[in-house]
Amino acid sequence: MFWRAMDIETPGPKWSGLFAEYWPDYRAWWLREGETARPTFAECRRALKNHMPELIPLYDDLCAQAGGGDLAARFLSFYNPPPYLSGCSQAIWAGKEPVMVRNYDYNPNAFDQLVLRTDWQGRRVLGTSDGLWGLVDGVNDKGLAISLTFGGRRIVGEGFGVPLILRYVLQTCETTDEAVKVLERVPTHMSYNVTVLDKKRNYATAMMAPDRETLITHAAVATNHQENVE
């Protein structure tokens, strides 16, 4: 596995180049169930505006940088994407300083293998890329860290791919309490466990699912189930 780290302060040629590199594979994945299985651009943008309105200017900019195409814009919304599964585990280490640790159980062929540092919309974020602006983990300049694991249930519903929800949290939140409010209200299309930790050592794990209300816990460890193995 070959990892890269890139500093992209604002969307522009560097990000456009990344998109051009990754888009053929992402396009094939996104269309694997047929184009009609995916929501329209109007549905995607409306969902994003309803649930994560602060991201709309950034989303529009990225769509333009991606070439302004319909399929690319729908993909970049992360709304009702094809189902995808991964493993992963994460934990909070209760030592002298607050630390979040995690592992990756990803197919190397289905992983960006990319760490991005961005300064989009005035918020510095460092994290592991998924979908070229979504994140599977990361930290922002306010000391808020976040990570995800698969929740163990294969039910698919209406909502967003969770990597964009992580991006949204890091772009708009400064504390665990703020992050929890976002995780409680933004719908996810599959089951995931999202752990957040802030600089004051406050932490929480949100057990998210498309067919249940999000359960907020004080669990310091999350693997691939939610309360019970299902």
N, C-alpha and C positions, 0 to 999 in steps of 0.2 A: 504494500500500500504506500503510495506516494502522497504525502501531505504538503499543502502549500499554505502560506500565510500572506494575506494581502491587506494593505491599508487603502481603503477607498473612502475618502472624506466626504465626497458628494457623488451622486450618480453622474456618470459621464463615460468617456471612451473606455476607461479601464473596466468598468462594470459591463458596458456593452460588449466588450471583447469576451468577458467571461460568459455572458449569456449566449453569444454566438457559438462558443465552444460546447456548452452543455445542452443547448436547446434541442439538437436532433434526438438525443437520448430521452430527454424529458418529454418531448413531443410524442415520441413513440409510446412512452409509458402513459401519458395523459390520454391518449386516444385508443388505448388497448381494448376498451369496451365499446368503442365507436364514439363519434363526435356527439351524437344525440344523447348519449348517456351523461354528458357533462352539461352544466347550466350555461345559459346564454351569457353574453357579455353584460347585458342589462341586468340580469339576475345577479351576476357576480358583483357588479359595482354597487347595486342597491343593497346587497347583504353587507358588503364592506362598509358602506356609508351608514347603515343602521347600527352596526355593532362595533365598528372601529373607525369612527369618522375622522379621528386625528391622523390616520394613515392615508387618507384620500390624496392629499397633495403629493406625498411621496410615491404612492401607487401610480398616480398619473404620470409622474416623472419617469418612473422605471418602465412603464409601458411604452412611453415615447422612446426611451433609450433602447428598448428591445425591438424597436422598429415599427411600433404602432399597429401590429397585426392583431386580428381578432383572437386567434387561438392563443397567442402569447399572453394577451391581456387576461383572458379567462384563466389560463394556467397560473399567472402571477397573483390572482386573487385568492388562491388556495381554497376556494369555496367548492364544497362537494367534490373533492378530487377522488380518484380511484382509491380503493382501500390499500393500505400498506401496513406491514407488520415489522416490528423490530423488537429486540429484547431490551437490554440495558438494565442497569441497577444504579442507584444513587443513595448517598447518605450524607448526613451532617455530622462532622466530627466536633465533639464538644471539648475542644482543647483550649489553650490559652487564647487563641484567636479563632473566630468563626471560619470554618472551612467546609466547603462542599466538595465531595469526591464522587466520581462516577466512572462507569466503564461503558464500552460500546459493544453491542452485539449486532453488528450490521453486516450485510452482504457488501463486500468492498465494491461490487459493481453497481450498487444502488445507494451510493454515499458520495457526497460532494468532495470529501477529503480536503476540506478547505476551511481555514480559520479566517474570519473577516473582522477587521477593525473599521468601524464606520463612525462618521460624525454627522449623521443625517438628522435634519430638523433640530440641530443644536444639541443633540444628545449623543455622547460618545458611548459606543457599545462594542464589546469584543466577544465573539462567540463562534461556535461551530456551525457552519452554514448548512442549510437544507433548502433546496429550491432557489438558491442564490439571493434570497433576502430573509427567508425564514431561518429559524435557529433551533438546534436541538439542545443547546445549553448556551449560557453566556453570562456576562456581568456588565453593568453599566457604570457610568461615572459617578453615580450616587451610592455605589457599594451594594447594589441589589444584584444577587446571583439567582439563576434559575436553571432547572434541568428537567428533562422528561424521561419517562419510561413508558413502554407499552403497558396497557392496563389489563391485558389478558383475555378480553372479550372481543369476538369478531363481528359483533353487531355494527352495522353501518347506518348512519342516519344523516339528517340535515345539519350541516355545520362546516366549520373550517378545519383544514389540516392544522394540527396543533403547532407545527413550527412557526406559523405566522402569529399564532396567539402568543408564543414566547417572545417574538420580536415586538409585538404590541406592548406587552408588559414592560419590556426593557426600554422602549421608546417613551412610555408615558408614566411609569411608576417610579417611586423613590423608596418605598417601604414595603414590607411584607403585607401590611394591612391593605395598602392600596392595590397590591397585586392580587390579593385574595378576592377583592371586590370584582376585579376584571375576570378572574377565573370562574367566579360564580355565575357571571352573566353571559359571557361569550360562548356560543355553542360550538362544540367540537363534533366532527363527523365520525370519530371512533373513540374508544376508551383509552385514556392515558392518565398517568399519574404525574403531576407537575409539582416539584418541590421548589420553594423559594426561601431565600435567606437574605436578611439585610444586615447592614453594618452594625446594628445594635443587637445582633444575635437573635432577633426574632425570626422564627421560621414556621412554615406550614407546608403540608402536602395536600394538594387538591386532587381528589379522585374524580376525574371527569368522564362523562359518558354521554352518548347522543340520546339515550332513552331514559335517563335518570337525572335527578337534580345532582349538581356537583356536591360532593361530600368533602368538607374541609376538616382535616385532622392535624394533630400535632406530631405526626409520625416523623421520625428522623431518618428512617430508612424506607425506600420504596423499590420494589422489584416489579414483577409482572403479574400481579393480581390486585384486586381491590377488596379488602376485608376478607373475602373467601375466594378460594380457587374455583372458577366456574368453567 
